Amino acid sequence: MTTWSARADGEPIEIWPDGCRDLIVCLAPTGETTAMLTGLDVEPYSIRVPAGTLFVGVRLAPGAVARWESEIEAPPGRTVDLGRCGAFATSWLNAIAQRPDRAAQYVADAAGQWFQRGDAIVDDFLAALDCTPGRVPRLGMSERTLRRRITAATGGSPQFWVGLHRARLAGRTTVLTDDPIADIAFAVGYSDQAHMTREMRRWFGTTPAAMRRGAASLGHLIIAPDAFASGAALDQ
């Protein structure tokens, strides 16, 4: 479980898909406290909030599901406003509003209490992606069965996870090495550099060359703990 915090400076905040859902509390400068369980991002986007807004969150492992999600019929991929989830969430938010200095502990405790792991096949599937970049690992079951179980557990199809894994692997290699981009494309299973460029635009809204040039300002978005990299929140 990875706990994080960030304070807005008034500039747009870039969000890139990382395969993880987050339990997030937002403490506005006005004193308003809100919370959400994010969905599974499928494209890049940006948000703008007032300077000074504090976000405190926990990055959750793929397949982690809140015990109450089934009660409100919220699939794993949908963003949920916790302010509408009943008395238990309201009292939790009130406690954070009264003790904002303890927000990180409240969020971490809630993540540990509210969430449980789903289908155990998810961990095996994500681990196997490193061995088959660009291809769906079979794991000894039919394509139909694998698709049903992975989609039901995570909100994303096997093809979604394959595409995101490959794009983030390519992005990390682009930012962290000086390897030629064409060589990176081949190594992670793209047909050529143009194919990699199209996929990077799709997932992150930028090109590999631009990502490398902007590593100082954008690098944290691709090297942060995600659903695949070492340090991801896979221990729930």
C-alpha positions, 0 to 999 in steps of 0.5 A, a space after each residue: 500500500 503506497 500512501 502519498 500527498 500533494 499540494 496544488 500550486 494553482 497550475 494544472 495537475 497532469 494525470 497519467 494512467 498507472 493501472 491503480 485506483 486511489 482512495 483520495 481525500 481533498 482538503 480545500 483552502 476553504 476548509 471543505 473536505 471531500 473524498 473519492 475512490 478513483 476509477 481506472 484511468 484509460 487516458 491522460 487528463 489534467 485537473 486544476 484546483 485552487 492553490 493550497 489544496 491538499 490531496 492525501 491518498 492511498 494507491 491501491 493494488 489492481 483488483 482491490 475492491 471496497 466491501 461496500 462497492 457491491 452494495 452501491 453497484 459500483 464496478 471496479 473501474 468507476 469513480 465513486 464520490 465517498 460523500 454519497 456512500 452513507 454514514 460510515 463515510 460521512 463520519 470518517 470525513 468529519 473526523 478528517 475535517 476536525 484533524 486534518 493533520 492526521 489525514 494520512 493516517 485516517 486514509 491509510 486506516 480506511 484503506 486497510 479496513 475497507 478494501 479486500 483482494 479480489 481474484 488471486 489470478 490478478 497478481 499472477 497475470 500482472 507478473 506474467 506481463 513482464 515475460 510477454 510484453 505486448 501479448 496476453 499471457 495465457 496462465 493455463 486457461 482459455 482466453 474467454 475465461 481469462 478475460 472474464 476473470 480479469 475484467 470482473 476483478 479489475 475493471 479492465 480487460 486483459 488487452 487493457 493491461 497489456 497495452 498499459 503495461 507496455 506503454 509504461 515500460 516503454 516510457 520508463 525506459 525512455 526516461 531512465 536510459 539513453 537507448 535509441 527510441 527505435 530500439 526501445 520500441 522493438 524491445 517492448 514488443 511494438 512493431 516499430 517506432 511509429 507504433 510506439 509513438 501512437 501508443 504513447 500519445 494514446 496513453 500519455 498524450 505525448 511522444 517518446 521524444 517529448 517525454 525524454 526531453 521533458 523528463 525533468 518535469 514529467 518523469 515522475 508521472 512515468 516512474 512513480 509506483 504503478 500496477 507493474 513496477 517494483 513498489 506498487 501497492 500489491 500487498 493488500 
